């Protein structure tokens, strides 16, 4: 039995996974996954065409049972990226739904069509698949976004995934009675590990909506959902719809836990959702390489904009530019987050030098910058490479300025970057999507807003208007494209 999913044997009649109007209970999922696992004993790893489908869930569970690492493939990837993933991970098979049309870079791989309807009587009878008994067995190879070069394969063990999910279960009070609703992609940590393996490890239910819409969220939560996972783009759309969709307000009020991740949720969206529903959106912080590191607890205390406290099995520290530990907990001093614990990845696939460079004395160097307050709560400033601006001798966090800009009713979206300046070192640039393109807010008004709300040196030196901000699949703004 998989180290990760002992519930495949203990929750036979409970619904395990629902995608749209299709569903599998635990006995059906176990039967389909065991049967597929029997054909996966020879390849070193398998690729999974990770559409939002029952087939993707069965494929990943089968790979866990077989002890064969799975490489989730983004169906929206371009051919150049697909070719890199295939060459880098060298999968022996690709698993896909029977009606999936695979692009050229995947056509040369041996293909296995995933069957989801296998009766328990027809299923492979043996329940142990050798390598799956070892908790250190590589479970998934998830590719990074590749913002600083070609995507790297992050090798995650069953042990690391189990540790992270169990930490979250403790702080979120996550049990078999929960039904998780979400519409996240199934080729990332957020949607696949937290959003699918999380509820399955608990013995609960995952209800994937297929596609995100506020109407689908309402229906999912009204249909028995107790938890909602989303990214800031989704929660922003939810916040925008609260006044016009009373059913959405009612559904959110009935949810036990609302969780946002993958990027910072603007404080204005926190406030609108809480004011309308009485519910607080919980934020957490993690990466592909580290899984989850910190989170606000289910029962609070709630501090909008904070990613909470370190998870029970995770050590977190802040370090300065010289790599020295920062002891200050004043909510102001900025340092790089470094973490260690059982949740860390094993290696970058085939890149030992990159793996070694990612660590400092056993601590993983996240590259993310944060502050810590007197209660130990962390607040992410942003990536050190794109969100920490050094201007006139000051260190300025982009997120702080973005939150102020988003308070203006004339601002729909905002991003802040630094740009080289011969006098200041870097100057603050604001990129704004106006709420009304026909009558955009003036740059002077926005500069004065920031200067009045924050220290004057944090005011934007220039405001640039855009039709939209470039974002990736998880809703993160691609600031390198702004530059």
C-alpha angles and dihedrals in degrees: 000000000000114000087226103049114040087149090079085081101038106045105048101152099039120098107255103183137004124187113183106312095338122092144174127200120216095267091050092047091048092049095049094043095047092050092050092043090061090067095048101067098104110047120085089225141348133222119227121206091223106209119154093267145114087252092064092051093049091047094052094044090049091053090052091052091048094046090235116137114242123216109205111215122209106231089210094059118122121242095257092054092045091052090052093050092049094047093044100046098030097206117199093212141013120221118208143149113275094249097045114119108216122208124242099268089060098041094088093058121095107256132215118190111221117234116202100182108072118142116230089242091058096043124109104275101214115088103190121075103184108238092043089074091069113085092207091060111125106253105177139010106207119185121227121235092259096228091149099037140318113347114269124218110241110206112214122189127215088244093057093048092048092049093051095046092048091051090052091047089057098049095038094041087233114182143164088270092068126098112200117211121197146134100210124142114266097221096070134070093249098055101030107034101029096026101044111013090040097064093036091055090052094047092244132118133274116206110192111194095208093224129022121249132142089240091055091049090052092049093046095050093042088051093064103291115151100176134041125199121193147144124249093263089059094046090048090056089047091051091049091052100048096093094051101037113058090173089061091052091050092048093051091048088057095052120100097210136015115194129188125188149146091068138018117286110224114247091234090063091047090054096046094049094047093046092052101039109020088235125121120219109231117218127203134183130225146128137217089257096046105028107208121353108166139010144173108249122248092248094042148190087220121212111173110230094024124112091207133225132335113278116252097264098035128093115207129186139169120227133190128232091279091054094252119143115256111224096183117111098183100122089242110068110092123214141157116270115238123181142186134182144100092298095072124114121255100230147315103272110261093347110102094161092053089048092052092046091054093065135067112195093328094317119114112232104224098185088222119125124218148158127227125213130213091271091054096253115148124220117195115229093184141255113335090226097052112011104044110081120193107203128165092342094310129112108224126190114220094212093062091057093043091056091054093048091051090057089070112093090220093061120084098171134004139187129178127206139168124246127194113266125184093218106033099030089233131014126209116253122190120205111199135186105203120226088225114035091190093057107023122190114260121256091229091057092052094047090051091047092057094042090052096046098041137021113303093242088064094062117115114258089205136017118208122192122219137179090229141346119251109248137176126231092278094053098256115145111243098224094177088066090054089058 
